[in-house]
Amino acid sequence: MLSLRRSIHLFLINPDLFNESFVYPRGGSDDHKLITESLKSLLEPEYEIAGTVTDGQALVQETARLQPDVIVVDISMPKLNGIDAVRNIKKNGNRAKIIFLTMHPEVTYASRALEAGGLGFVLKHSAPSELLIAIKKVLNNKKYITPRVAAELDNSAYTRRDPIRKLTSRQREVLQLFGEGRSTKQIGDILFISPRTVEFHKYNIMEELGIHNNAELIHHAIKMGIVTI
């Protein structure tokens, strides 16, 4: 009897994804390698690791190329955050099952992640005990949410007040890049748009959110969870 090994597209950027069961020295890119290897050792007995990437834009591109069955993705990542990356992946018609593996326990993040197309939401400290369970669930088209977060999701009234709903996907991208401290020209280069178009989006963001300067723009990007510090 043959056993089908499902392919996992593993994205990892945050060096603090695991609890004390996964302790690493601080070492920049070395942290990323060590964490990725530890996740691989957890998953490879049952799944094929299709690939890893280091930012949200690359995740969208590589998902289209590799066509994995499951994507394990962080929320906090450069250039394009995990939630908007997943929105783009789903908009492109990809049917991969998405699990968010994150350090953010706030219900706002969970709601946005599920709304974007995620089926799983696992907190960093729960990864060693819950990630394999979550993968099995999502492969059967069932949701898996870390119990601590699932209990809070029962009250979803806050989603109607979520200010991020006021922004378009392009505006969220521009806001994230400003929040990361990038210049107008750098944002234009990353998004393949002109600096004038960047400024147009910036103006509309500020009008929509009622903010008046760059400092407030960055503050809102952090407050809304589009970037983290």
C-alpha positions, 0 to 999 in steps of 0.5 A: 500500500502506497502512502502519499506524502503531502507537500508542505511549503514552509515559510519562516521569518520570525526567530521567536516562533517556538517556546523553550523546547526550541531554544537557539542562540541569537545570530541573524540568518543563522537563527532562521536556518536553525528554526527552519531545520527544527521545523523540518525535523518535526515535519519531514517524517510525515511530509515533504518540505517543498521549499522555504522563502524569506518574505511575503512577495516570495511566498506568493511567487513560490506558491504559484511555482511549487503548488504545495498542499499546505503552507505554514506561514508567519504573519510578520514578514517583510515586504508583504505580511503573511495575511496579505500574502495569503489573500494574494495566493487565494486570489490567484486561485491556489487551493493550498491549505494555509496554517498561520504559525505566529507569536501574535495571540490577539484575536484581531490577527486570528480573525484577519488570518481566517478571513484571508483564507487560513484554516489553521492558526497556531501560536508559537508556544503551541507549535511542538504539540499542535502543528502536526495536529493542525496540518492533519485537520486542514488537509481534511478541510477542517479548521484548527485554532489554538484553543486559547484564541478559539475561545475569544473568536466566539465574540467577533463584534470587534471585526466590524470596528477593525480599521484595516477594513477601510483600506484596499489591498494596495493601500495595506501594502503601501502602509506596511512598507512605509511602516518598515521605514522605506522611502517613496522610491523604494516602495515604488521599486518594490511594488513596480509603481511610480513614486507619484502613485505611491504618494497618491496611495499615501494621501488616500490612506491618510485621508481614510484614517484621519492622520496628518504626517509620516510619524502618525502613518508609521504609528498606525501601521504598528497599531493596526498590526500591519508591521511589528516592532 
